[in-house]
């Protein structure tokens, strides 16, 4: 049972416990936080784009103030929420206030400062992390790229091992302490633990959310299982049975990604004969076009303007970080920012001129366009309908990066558009990222929920992570792990960065729902995976209407506004990949699938 929230006495509350008092409390909190967030966001931006001890201190200072205020407001919101007769907006905002902290510091003196010092330190450890290859240090962003291009299994093993150990190992004791503090804070707010607090932000109970989460995985698991079986067989043929066995789990470093979360970088290894050569390589098209990193972002912006949305502000082009500076440490992990919650939109990337970053740009700009659409909402509604929506917007636009779209923007000659007999290749290339990601997207927060609720003890952190990757992904580390020393979760940005990860799993499902709805709106009547709604103003108008809602309504209302349905479903995703799934089943006949 959750502990009762610790709140100030009624006399200490700033407004009376009445409907008018609750409204006044919410209005004052929104004004206070809106003003503070502007300077705090700027400090965080400097810390992410110029990592020094000084910028660490600045980010931690403002983060501590925000956390302390968030804890105070959350504890008072729990009290005001008990008032009878609250209007819809006041009740909704009080609920958001109570659970909006990612990490809730307890109210005791010094707790918020300690929590923010630890979280800032963890973020900087990740940002400064290095891999190694043949005795040379490799920056994280470069190591990530190399994991997708190298094919020597010994080189891949070196990169994987050094990154996970150099980055993850130093974090463990701090992470354990951070969990202790955050759970203490969550319990003060009336939640069982931090994970339960996270799951309470979806307009349903934590138990209902977990059930929906598992249902969506059950719907998609058969497709993943057949993809795993096929890819494992191809890897075994390529590397030999002594490197990758034809049965059992897949070696984590052979899948073209540091975390084995997306496999598209090894498409060349698994491409089906005949259908596998889709006739073009997007990275080659980008390089041959002469397009630089800034122009790649311009192309992404033009997709959004083609459907009727406004261009990005001039300040976006002046203040964003598009490439990795040579003179300082930065956090290269791509992110989108609205620094002042008005129109100071930015992205932070270390763009490489390749297909992955071209798609990522479309994704990050989806965040920016969402942020701008809802910037007229009150402070507590300045967010997506749920966090999965925020991730899905750019992803569903990126699904429209089809051969037809590449022709429309002048990157691909019309006579090079793959014919229908290449569809399996096109779908397999997409599945290597979209479908392969699903179990990873699921397990990151399953691991954290266990950490937060205590069912996974610090001594079990590493073993639990490895076991969950084995259970859901069918993935195994390339080298033995030491459960007492290793902390592989820390080598994934979102763990030290304390970014809830369920949103990415939900986004993989939602993006196909949004995509199908957009294709239906645009009158597309061909195979779903070939649809591009580039230039369709009706899609843009309907999308903008949903985005402008922000967090003002429960997410089923927002989903219905664009798609016509109130339930998340994997059916559009399964429809998209149906031809591939039939092909995979045929290719896997007689194989020992599973792990």
Backbone torsions as a table, in degrees:
resi	resn	phi	psi	omega
1	UNK	NA	139.0	179.7
2	UNK	-69.3	144.0	177.4
3	UNK	-70.7	152.2	177.4
4	UNK	-67.5	142.4	-179.5
5	UNK	-65.6	142.0	176.6
6	UNK	-90.7	116.5	-178.0
7	UNK	-132.5	159.6	177.0
8	UNK	-65.2	158.8	176.7
9	UNK	-63.7	161.2	-178.6
10	UNK	-57.3	-36.1	-179.9
11	UNK	-64.0	-28.1	-176.6
12	UNK	-85.9	-8.8	179.3
13	UNK	-70.2	146.3	-174.7
14	UNK	-72.2	-22.6	-179.0
15	UNK	-136.9	156.7	-178.8
16	UNK	-65.2	155.4	179.6
17	UNK	-80.9	69.0	177.7
18	UNK	-132.6	171.0	178.4
19	UNK	-62.0	-41.6	177.9
20	UNK	-66.5	-38.8	178.7
21	UNK	-64.1	-40.8	178.6
22	UNK	-63.3	-42.6	178.2
23	UNK	-62.1	-43.3	-179.5
24	UNK	-64.9	-39.2	177.5
25	UNK	-60.7	-46.9	-179.3
26	UNK	-62.8	-43.9	-178.8
27	UNK	-62.4	-42.7	-179.8
28	UNK	-66.4	-40.4	179.2
29	UNK	-64.2	-42.9	-179.5
30	UNK	-62.2	-42.9	179.9
31	UNK	-64.0	-45.0	-178.5
32	UNK	-61.9	-48.9	-175.1
33	UNK	-72.4	-34.0	178.7
34	UNK	-60.6	-42.7	-179.3
35	UNK	-69.6	-41.7	-177.9
36	UNK	-69.4	-36.6	-174.7
37	UNK	-62.6	-30.0	-179.1
38	UNK	-59.5	-52.2	-178.2
39	UNK	-72.7	-35.0	178.7
40	UNK	-64.8	-39.1	179.3
41	UNK	-66.4	-36.4	178.6
42	UNK	-67.0	-39.4	176.8
43	UNK	-63.5	-40.2	179.2
44	UNK	-67.2	-37.8	177.5
45	UNK	-62.0	-46.3	179.0
46	UNK	-61.0	-42.2	-179.4
47	UNK	-64.2	-34.9	-179.0
48	UNK	-78.0	-26.6	-176.4
49	UNK	-107.8	0.9	178.6
50	UNK	-157.5	79.8	-173.0
51	UNK	-78.4	111.6	173.7
52	UNK	-140.9	170.7	174.7
53	UNK	-59.7	-37.4	-178.8
54	UNK	-66.2	-45.6	-178.8
55	UNK	-70.9	-29.7	172.0
56	UNK	-59.2	-45.2	-178.3
57	UNK	-64.4	-42.7	179.9
58	UNK	-62.4	-46.6	-179.4
59	UNK	-63.3	-41.7	-179.7
60	UNK	-66.4	-37.5	-179.4
61	UNK	-60.8	-52.8	-178.5
62	UNK	-72.2	-32.8	175.9
63	UNK	-62.5	-38.4	178.2
64	UNK	-63.8	-44.3	178.6
65	UNK	-60.8	-46.3	179.9
66	UNK	-62.0	-41.9	-179.7
67	UNK	-64.4	-45.0	-179.5
68	UNK	-62.5	-44.0	177.5
69	UNK	-64.3	-41.9	179.7
70	UNK	-60.6	-41.1	178.6
71	UNK	-65.4	-45.3	179.5
72	UNK	-60.3	-48.5	-178.3
73	UNK	-66.0	-37.9	-179.7
74	UNK	-64.3	-42.5	-179.0
75	UNK	-67.8	-38.1	176.5
76	UNK	-70.3	-36.3	178.6
77	UNK	-60.7	-37.0	178.8
78	UNK	-59.6	-33.1	179.6
79	UNK	-77.1	-46.7	179.7
80	UNK	-64.2	-29.1	-179.1
81	UNK	-64.7	-17.7	179.9
82	UNK	-81.6	-8.6	-179.1
83	UNK	-67.8	134.1	178.2
84	UNK	-75.6	147.5	171.8
85	UNK	82.0	18.0	179.8
86	UNK	-66.1	143.1	174.2
87	UNK	-72.5	164.7	-174.0
88	UNK	-54.6	-51.5	-174.0
89	UNK	-65.7	-40.8	179.4
90	UNK	-63.8	-44.8	179.8
91	UNK	-62.6	-42.6	-178.4
92	UNK	-66.6	-43.6	-179.1
93	UNK	-66.2	-37.7	177.6
94	UNK	-63.2	-37.7	178.0
95	UNK	-67.4	-41.1	177.3
96	UNK	-63.8	-43.3	179.6
97	UNK	-58.3	-42.5	-174.9
98	UNK	-65.6	-32.4	-174.8
99	UNK	-118.4	13.5	-171.8
100	UNK	-82.1	-14.8	178.9
101	UNK	-72.1	133.9	173.4
102	UNK	-70.7	-46.1	173.6
103	UNK	-124.9	123.3	-178.7
104	UNK	-99.6	117.7	175.5
105	UNK	-79.3	143.2	174.0
106	UNK	-66.5	164.5	-172.5
107	UNK	-79.5	-9.6	-177.9
108	UNK	-65.8	153.0	-177.8
109	UNK	-57.6	134.8	174.4
110	UNK	86.8	-14.0	-174.8
111	UNK	-67.0	-44.2	-179.0
112	UNK	-63.6	-40.7	179.4
113	UNK	-64.6	-43.5	179.1
114	UNK	-63.3	-43.1	-179.5
115	UNK	-62.0	-44.1	-178.8
116	UNK	-71.8	-34.6	174.9
117	UNK	-60.5	-43.9	-179.6
118	UNK	-66.1	-46.8	-176.7
119	UNK	-66.4	-35.7	175.9
120	UNK	-65.4	-43.1	179.2
121	UNK	-61.6	-43.7	-179.9
122	UNK	-62.1	-42.7	179.1
123	UNK	-63.5	-39.4	179.8
124	UNK	-71.9	-36.2	175.1
125	UNK	-58.3	-41.6	178.3
126	UNK	-66.9	-47.4	-176.5
127	UNK	-61.1	-32.3	-178.8
128	UNK	-93.4	1.4	-175.3
129	UNK	-64.9	148.8	-179.5
130	UNK	-132.8	146.9	167.3
131	UNK	-98.5	178.1	179.2
132	UNK	-139.4	146.7	174.0
133	UNK	-146.1	120.8	-179.1
134	UNK	52.0	41.6	175.7
135	UNK	82.7	-1.6	179.9
136	UNK	-103.0	138.5	176.3
137	UNK	-74.1	139.9	-179.4
138	UNK	-125.6	124.5	177.0
139	UNK	-60.5	150.8	-176.1
140	UNK	-55.0	-46.4	-177.8
141	UNK	-63.4	-34.4	178.6
142	UNK	-74.6	-37.3	177.6
143	UNK	-63.4	-39.2	178.0
144	UNK	-60.3	-44.4	-179.5
145	UNK	-65.4	-41.6	-178.9
146	UNK	-64.0	-33.4	177.4
147	UNK	-60.1	-26.1	-179.9
148	UNK	-89.5	-13.3	-174.8
149	UNK	-114.5	-29.8	-180.0
150	UNK	-72.9	149.3	179.7
151	UNK	-127.0	-2.5	176.4
152	UNK	-79.7	118.6	-174.9
153	UNK	-63.2	-27.1	178.1
154	UNK	-72.5	-39.1	176.0
155	UNK	-63.9	-43.8	179.7
156	UNK	-61.9	-41.2	179.7
157	UNK	-62.6	-43.4	178.5
158	UNK	-58.6	-48.9	-179.0
159	UNK	-61.0	-47.7	-178.1
160	UNK	-60.9	-49.6	-176.3
161	UNK	-63.8	-47.6	-176.0
162	UNK	-67.3	-39.4	178.7
163	UNK	-63.8	-49.6	-176.7
164	UNK	-64.3	-35.1	-177.5
165	UNK	-84.7	-40.4	179.6
166	UNK	-66.8	-37.2	-175.4
167	UNK	-90.6	-46.4	-172.7
168	UNK	-75.7	-46.2	-172.1
169	UNK	-55.9	-44.5	-177.0
170	UNK	-67.2	-10.4	-173.1
171	UNK	-90.4	-19.3	-162.0
172	UNK	-59.8	-49.1	-175.5
173	UNK	-63.8	-39.1	177.0
174	UNK	-64.8	-39.5	-179.1
175	UNK	-64.3	-41.5	178.2
176	UNK	-58.5	-46.1	-179.7
177	UNK	-64.5	-40.9	179.7
178	UNK	-59.8	-42.9	178.6
179	UNK	-60.7	-42.5	179.7
180	UNK	-59.2	-46.9	-177.5
181	UNK	-67.5	-46.5	-177.1
182	UNK	-63.1	-38.6	178.1
183	UNK	-66.7	-37.9	176.8
184	UNK	-60.0	-42.5	178.4
185	UNK	-66.4	-42.3	179.7
186	UNK	-62.5	-39.3	179.5
187	UNK	-65.8	-34.9	176.5
188	UNK	-61.7	-29.9	-179.0
189	UNK	-86.5	2.7	176.2
190	UNK	94.9	10.1	178.2
191	UNK	-99.8	152.6	179.4
192	UNK	-64.3	-36.3	-179.6
193	UNK	-169.8	178.4	-176.6
194	UNK	-63.9	-39.0	179.2
195	UNK	-62.3	-41.2	177.6
196	UNK	-63.9	-36.8	176.8
197	UNK	-62.3	-44.0	178.1
198	UNK	-60.3	-45.2	-175.5
199	UNK	-72.7	-10.7	179.5
200	UNK	-82.7	-2.2	-174.6
201	UNK	-96.9	27.7	-175.8
202	UNK	-124.3	28.7	178.8
203	UNK	55.4	32.7	176.1
204	UNK	-159.8	168.8	179.7
205	UNK	-73.4	159.2	176.3
206	UNK	-55.3	-36.4	-178.9
207	UNK	-68.8	-41.3	178.6
208	UNK	-66.0	-37.7	178.7
209	UNK	-64.4	-46.8	179.8
210	UNK	-59.1	-38.0	179.8
211	UNK	-66.5	-42.5	177.9
212	UNK	-63.8	-43.0	179.1
213	UNK	-56.1	-49.1	-178.7
214	UNK	-69.2	-34.3	178.6
215	UNK	-63.5	-44.6	-178.7
216	UNK	-64.3	-37.0	176.4
217	UNK	-67.4	-41.0	179.9
218	UNK	-61.4	-35.3	179.7
219	UNK	-67.6	-31.4	-173.0
220	UNK	-102.8	-14.1	-175.0
221	UNK	-57.4	-42.3	179.9
222	UNK	-58.2	-37.7	177.8
223	UNK	-65.6	-44.3	178.4
224	UNK	-61.8	-44.1	-177.9
225	UNK	-58.6	-40.9	179.7
226	UNK	-72.1	-34.0	175.5
227	UNK	-65.2	-44.9	179.1
228	UNK	-57.6	-46.0	-177.5
229	UNK	-60.8	-45.1	-178.7
230	UNK	-66.5	-47.0	-176.6
231	UNK	-65.2	-41.0	178.8
232	UNK	-59.9	-42.3	180.0
233	UNK	-63.1	-42.5	-179.9
234	UNK	-67.6	-39.1	177.4
235	UNK	-64.9	-38.9	178.4
236	UNK	-64.0	-40.9	177.4
237	UNK	-64.3	-38.1	-175.5
238	UNK	-74.3	-47.5	-173.7
239	UNK	-95.0	-20.3	-174.3
240	UNK	97.7	152.5	-174.1
241	UNK	-65.6	-23.6	-179.8
242	UNK	-75.0	-23.0	176.4
243	UNK	-92.2	-49.7	177.5
244	UNK	-130.2	110.5	179.1
245	UNK	-65.6	152.1	-179.6
246	UNK	-76.2	-9.1	177.5
247	UNK	-128.7	165.0	176.6
248	UNK	84.4	-158.9	-176.0
249	UNK	-77.2	159.9	176.5
250	UNK	-93.1	139.4	177.9
251	UNK	-67.0	127.3	-168.1
252	UNK	-60.1	-32.9	-172.8
253	UNK	-85.5	-0.6	-176.9
254	UNK	-94.0	0.2	-169.6
255	UNK	-100.8	10.2	171.8
256	UNK	82.5	11.0	-176.6
257	UNK	-149.5	141.1	-174.7
258	UNK	-58.3	-28.8	-176.7
259	UNK	-114.1	8.3	-178.2
260	UNK	56.4	28.9	-175.8
261	UNK	-89.1	-27.9	175.8
262	UNK	-138.2	140.6	-169.0
263	UNK	-115.4	7.9	-172.9
264	UNK	-60.8	-25.4	-178.2
265	UNK	-68.2	-15.4	176.9
266	UNK	-106.3	22.8	178.8
267	UNK	-56.4	-35.9	-178.8
268	UNK	-59.7	-29.1	-179.8
269	UNK	-75.3	-35.6	-171.3
270	UNK	-105.1	-1.3	-175.4
271	UNK	-56.8	132.3	-179.1
272	UNK	-69.8	142.2	-178.8
273	UNK	-59.2	133.8	-179.6
274	UNK	84.5	-69.7	-179.4
275	UNK	-73.4	-17.9	-173.0
276	UNK	-67.7	-35.8	179.1
277	UNK	-81.3	102.5	-175.1
278	UNK	-82.5	3.4	171.4
279	UNK	95.4	-9.5	178.4
280	UNK	-157.4	159.9	174.4
281	UNK	-126.1	119.9	-173.4
282	UNK	-61.3	-37.9	177.5
283	UNK	-60.6	-44.0	178.4
284	UNK	-61.9	-40.6	179.8
285	UNK	-62.0	-40.7	179.8
286	UNK	-64.9	-47.0	-178.4
287	UNK	-64.4	-45.8	-176.9
288	UNK	-67.6	-27.8	-179.6
289	UNK	-70.8	-17.8	-176.3
290	UNK	81.0	4.2	-179.2
291	UNK	-62.8	127.5	175.9
292	UNK	-92.7	-177.0	-173.5
293	UNK	-63.1	-41.8	179.8
294	UNK	-65.4	-40.6	179.8
295	UNK	-67.0	-32.0	174.6
296	UNK	-58.6	-39.3	177.9
297	UNK	-69.2	-38.6	176.9
298	UNK	-59.3	-41.2	178.5
299	UNK	-62.6	-43.9	177.1
300	UNK	-59.6	-44.2	178.2
301	UNK	-59.3	-38.9	-177.1
302	UNK	-65.2	-25.0	174.7
303	UNK	-62.7	-47.3	-176.8
304	UNK	-67.1	-39.6	178.6
305	UNK	-70.3	-26.6	179.5
306	UNK	-65.2	-26.5	179.3
307	UNK	-97.2	13.2	170.9
308	UNK	102.5	2.2	178.7
309	UNK	-85.8	154.0	-174.8
310	UNK	-72.0	153.0	174.3
311	UNK	-61.9	159.6	176.1
312	UNK	-69.7	153.0	-178.2
313	UNK	-67.8	158.1	-179.9
314	UNK	-58.2	-34.0	-178.3
315	UNK	-63.5	-26.7	177.6
316	UNK	-57.5	-42.4	-176.3
317	UNK	-77.0	-21.5	179.7
318	UNK	-86.0	-33.0	-168.2
319	UNK	-108.2	-14.8	-178.4
320	UNK	-70.6	156.0	170.9
321	UNK	-104.2	111.4	-177.8
322	UNK	-97.1	-32.3	-177.0
323	UNK	-129.5	162.0	-178.2
324	UNK	-76.2	120.6	176.1
325	UNK	-63.0	149.3	-178.0
326	UNK	-88.3	-13.5	-169.0
327	UNK	-106.8	6.5	-175.6
328	UNK	-162.9	165.6	176.7
329	UNK	-85.4	136.7	177.1
330	UNK	-138.1	163.5	170.6
331	UNK	-87.7	111.6	-175.3
332	UNK	-83.4	-16.2	-178.1
333	UNK	-55.0	126.8	-174.7
334	UNK	-62.1	136.7	176.7
335	UNK	-153.9	157.1	179.8
336	UNK	-116.8	141.4	-172.8
337	UNK	-130.9	143.6	162.6
338	UNK	-122.7	94.2	-166.4
339	UNK	-65.5	-38.2	-176.7
340	UNK	-109.5	7.1	-177.7
341	UNK	57.0	26.4	174.1
342	UNK	-125.8	-74.2	-178.0
343	UNK	-150.9	14.5	178.6
344	UNK	-88.5	72.9	-177.8
345	UNK	-85.9	140.1	178.8
346	UNK	-149.2	157.4	163.2
347	UNK	-120.9	152.3	176.3
348	UNK	-122.8	111.0	179.3
349	UNK	-143.5	164.3	167.2
350	UNK	-119.0	75.6	-167.8
351	UNK	-64.5	134.6	168.5
352	UNK	-107.5	147.4	-178.5
353	UNK	-82.0	74.8	-179.9
354	UNK	-144.8	172.9	-175.1
355	UNK	-63.9	-40.9	-178.4
356	UNK	-57.9	-48.1	-177.2
357	UNK	-72.6	-27.9	174.5
358	UNK	-61.0	-44.5	177.6
359	UNK	-68.7	-42.0	-179.8
360	UNK	-60.0	-37.7	177.5
361	UNK	-59.4	-46.4	177.3
362	UNK	-58.2	-37.8	179.6
363	UNK	-66.4	-51.3	-176.0
364	UNK	-63.4	-37.9	178.4
365	UNK	-65.2	-26.4	174.0
366	UNK	-60.1	-39.8	174.7
367	UNK	-60.6	-46.9	-177.2
368	UNK	-61.8	-42.6	-179.7
369	UNK	-69.3	-32.8	174.4
370	UNK	-65.2	-46.7	-179.0
371	UNK	-58.1	-42.8	-178.6
372	UNK	-72.5	-35.6	-178.2
373	UNK	-61.6	-39.2	-176.3
374	UNK	-97.4	12.4	-174.5
375	UNK	-70.4	-6.1	173.6
376	UNK	-88.5	-3.6	179.8
377	UNK	-78.7	158.8	172.6
378	UNK	-61.9	162.8	-172.6
379	UNK	-49.2	-49.0	-173.6
380	UNK	-75.4	-5.2	174.5
381	UNK	-104.8	6.2	179.3
382	UNK	-79.3	70.3	-178.1
383	UNK	-166.3	173.1	176.5
384	UNK	-75.3	167.1	179.0
385	UNK	-57.1	-40.1	157.9
386	UNK	-148.8	171.9	-172.4
387	UNK	-67.1	-22.8	174.5
388	UNK	-66.3	-34.2	177.1
389	UNK	-60.8	-44.7	-176.4
390	UNK	-59.3	-40.2	179.4
391	UNK	-73.8	-31.7	-172.4
392	UNK	-76.1	-25.5	-174.4
393	UNK	-60.8	-54.8	178.9
394	UNK	-65.9	-32.8	-179.4
395	UNK	-65.7	-39.7	-178.1
396	UNK	-73.7	-29.5	172.5
397	UNK	-65.8	-41.1	-179.5
398	UNK	-65.7	-25.9	174.5
399	UNK	-61.3	-22.8	179.6
400	UNK	-82.5	3.9	173.3
401	UNK	-79.6	70.0	-178.9
402	UNK	-99.7	169.4	175.4
403	UNK	-55.2	-38.0	179.7
404	UNK	-61.7	-40.4	178.3
405	UNK	-65.5	-42.1	179.9
406	UNK	-62.1	-31.8	173.8
407	UNK	-67.9	-44.2	-177.4
408	UNK	-60.3	-32.6	-178.0
409	UNK	-97.6	5.6	173.0
410	UNK	82.6	13.9	178.6
411	UNK	-86.6	-27.2	-174.4
412	UNK	-126.5	134.5	175.2
413	UNK	-69.7	141.9	-176.0
414	UNK	-59.0	-34.2	-178.7
415	UNK	-76.3	-3.1	177.1
416	UNK	-99.7	0.1	178.6
417	UNK	-63.8	126.5	-177.7
418	UNK	-59.3	140.3	177.0
419	UNK	-78.3	172.4	-174.5
420	UNK	-58.0	-28.3	-178.5
421	UNK	-71.9	-4.7	175.9
422	UNK	-98.1	2.3	-173.8
423	UNK	-59.8	-37.7	-180.0
424	UNK	-62.3	-39.5	177.3
425	UNK	-63.5	-44.2	178.9
426	UNK	-61.5	-43.9	-178.5
427	UNK	-69.2	-39.2	179.0
428	UNK	-64.3	-40.2	178.4
429	UNK	-61.1	-41.6	177.4
430	UNK	-67.2	-43.2	-177.5
431	UNK	-63.6	-30.2	179.9
432	UNK	-61.5	-23.2	174.7
433	UNK	-103.1	-52.5	-171.3
434	UNK	-71.2	-47.4	-177.7
435	UNK	-79.8	-41.8	-178.8
436	UNK	-59.3	-29.3	-177.1
437	UNK	-71.7	-27.0	-168.0
438	UNK	-51.8	-53.3	-177.4
439	UNK	-67.3	-32.1	175.6
440	UNK	-66.2	-45.4	177.8
441	UNK	-56.9	-32.0	179.9
442	UNK	-76.7	-42.5	-166.2
443	UNK	-80.9	-23.5	-177.2
444	UNK	-58.0	-49.1	179.6
445	UNK	-79.4	-25.9	171.9
446	UNK	-60.1	-38.8	175.8
447	UNK	-62.8	-48.0	-177.2
448	UNK	-67.3	-36.7	178.4
449	UNK	-60.1	-38.7	176.6
450	UNK	-67.2	-38.7	177.0
451	UNK	-63.2	-47.0	-176.5
452	UNK	-68.6	-37.0	-177.6
453	UNK	-86.8	-0.6	174.7
454	UNK	87.1	-4.7	178.7
455	UNK	-70.8	-20.6	171.4
456	UNK	-111.4	110.4	-178.8
457	UNK	-82.0	162.6	177.6
458	UNK	-53.5	-35.4	178.3
459	UNK	-66.3	-19.3	-177.1
460	UNK	-105.2	2.7	-176.5
461	UNK	-53.2	-52.1	-175.5
462	UNK	-68.9	-46.9	-178.4
463	UNK	-61.1	-41.8	179.6
464	UNK	-62.8	-42.2	178.9
465	UNK	-61.3	-48.2	-179.8
466	UNK	-63.3	-41.4	-179.3
467	UNK	-66.1	-40.7	179.6
468	UNK	-66.3	-38.8	177.0
469	UNK	-64.9	-36.5	176.4
470	UNK	-67.9	-46.6	-175.7
471	UNK	-63.8	-50.2	-172.5
472	UNK	-90.8	-41.2	-176.5
473	UNK	-92.9	-23.3	-170.9
474	UNK	69.2	40.2	-175.9
475	UNK	-119.9	143.2	178.4
476	UNK	-131.7	145.6	179.8
477	UNK	-63.0	152.0	179.4
478	UNK	-77.0	-15.5	178.9
479	UNK	-137.0	157.5	-179.3
480	UNK	-63.1	143.3	179.1
481	UNK	-106.8	145.6	177.8
482	UNK	-99.7	108.7	-174.8
483	UNK	-63.9	-19.9	-179.6
484	UNK	-85.9	-21.3	-173.8
485	UNK	-115.6	-43.7	-173.6
486	UNK	-73.8	149.6	177.0
487	UNK	-143.6	68.6	-175.7
488	UNK	-58.9	-31.4	177.3
489	UNK	-56.5	-33.8	-178.4
490	UNK	-65.5	-17.4	179.1
491	UNK	-81.9	2.3	174.7
492	UNK	-108.6	122.2	-171.3
493	UNK	-45.3	-43.1	-169.6
494	UNK	-72.2	-14.5	177.3
495	UNK	-78.8	-58.9	175.3
496	UNK	-65.9	-26.9	178.4
497	UNK	-79.0	-6.5	178.5
498	UNK	52.6	45.6	174.7
499	UNK	-100.0	114.5	176.6
500	UNK	-54.1	140.6	-169.0
501	UNK	-108.3	-13.8	179.2
502	UNK	-56.0	-29.5	-179.7
503	UNK	-56.4	-35.8	-176.8
504	UNK	-74.1	-36.0	174.5
505	UNK	-64.6	-48.1	179.5
506	UNK	-61.1	-37.9	-178.8
507	UNK	-63.9	-34.8	178.0
508	UNK	-63.1	-33.4	178.1
509	UNK	-78.0	-49.9	-175.1
510	UNK	-62.6	-36.2	-175.1
511	UNK	-60.6	-34.2	179.0
512	UNK	-74.6	-32.4	173.6
513	UNK	-64.2	-45.8	178.4
514	UNK	-63.7	-42.7	-177.7
515	UNK	-62.3	-47.1	179.4
516	UNK	-62.4	-42.5	178.7
517	UNK	-60.8	-42.8	179.7
518	UNK	-65.2	-40.7	179.4
519	UNK	-66.8	-38.9	176.2
520	UNK	-63.1	-43.0	178.8
521	UNK	-60.0	-38.6	-175.2
522	UNK	-83.4	1.4	176.7
523	UNK	77.1	19.3	-179.6
524	UNK	-65.8	132.0	-178.9
525	UNK	-125.2	9.5	176.9
526	UNK	-93.1	-168.2	176.1
527	UNK	-58.3	137.8	-173.7
528	UNK	-55.9	-38.5	-173.6
529	UNK	-71.6	-10.0	179.1
530	UNK	-99.1	-0.8	-175.2
531	UNK	-70.3	135.7	166.6
532	UNK	-129.9	128.8	178.5
533	UNK	-103.5	19.3	175.9
534	UNK	-51.5	128.9	176.6
535	UNK	86.4	-0.4	-176.7
536	UNK	-88.8	111.4	-175.6
537	UNK	-72.7	-29.7	178.5
538	UNK	-64.6	-42.6	176.9
539	UNK	-59.3	-43.7	-179.7
540	UNK	-62.2	-40.7	-179.0
541	UNK	-67.2	-44.3	179.1
542	UNK	-66.2	-39.4	179.0
543	UNK	-63.9	-46.6	-178.3
544	UNK	-60.7	-38.4	179.0
545	UNK	-62.2	-40.0	178.3
546	UNK	-69.7	-43.5	-177.6
547	UNK	-62.4	-37.5	-177.4
548	UNK	-65.3	-20.2	178.7
549	UNK	-66.5	-24.6	-176.3
550	UNK	52.0	-133.8	179.8
551	UNK	-101.2	21.2	-173.4
552	UNK	-73.8	-18.6	-179.5
553	UNK	-129.7	156.6	174.0
554	UNK	-56.9	147.5	-173.7
555	UNK	-58.3	-31.7	176.9
556	UNK	-60.7	-30.3	176.7
557	UNK	-65.0	-43.9	179.5
558	UNK	-66.4	-42.0	178.9
559	UNK	-60.3	-43.8	-179.2
560	UNK	-65.1	-35.4	-178.1
561	UNK	-60.5	-32.5	-177.9
562	UNK	-101.8	-37.1	-172.2
563	UNK	-106.0	-18.7	-177.9
564	UNK	87.2	0.6	178.4
565	UNK	-127.5	155.3	-177.4
566	UNK	-107.0	2.9	-175.7
567	UNK	-119.6	132.4	172.3
568	UNK	-66.6	134.8	-178.4
569	UNK	-144.9	144.4	176.4
570	UNK	-88.1	-0.1	-175.8
571	UNK	-58.8	-43.4	177.4
572	UNK	-61.1	-37.1	177.2
573	UNK	-64.2	-43.3	-179.7
574	UNK	-67.0	-35.6	175.6
575	UNK	-63.5	-43.0	-179.8
576	UNK	-58.2	-43.6	-175.0
577	UNK	-97.9	8.2	-175.3
578	UNK	-56.8	-44.7	178.8
579	UNK	-61.2	-38.8	178.8
580	UNK	-66.5	-41.9	-176.8
581	UNK	-62.4	-40.8	177.5
582	UNK	-62.3	-41.0	179.6
583	UNK	-65.3	-43.2	179.7
584	UNK	-61.4	-43.1	179.6
585	UNK	-59.1	-40.2	179.2
586	UNK	-66.5	-43.9	-179.3
587	UNK	-66.2	-28.0	-176.2
588	UNK	-89.0	0.3	-179.7
589	UNK	-56.8	130.1	178.0
590	UNK	84.8	-5.7	179.6
591	UNK	-89.3	154.6	178.2
592	UNK	-88.9	83.4	-176.9
593	UNK	-78.2	166.6	-174.7
594	UNK	91.9	177.8	-178.7
595	UNK	-151.7	NA	NA
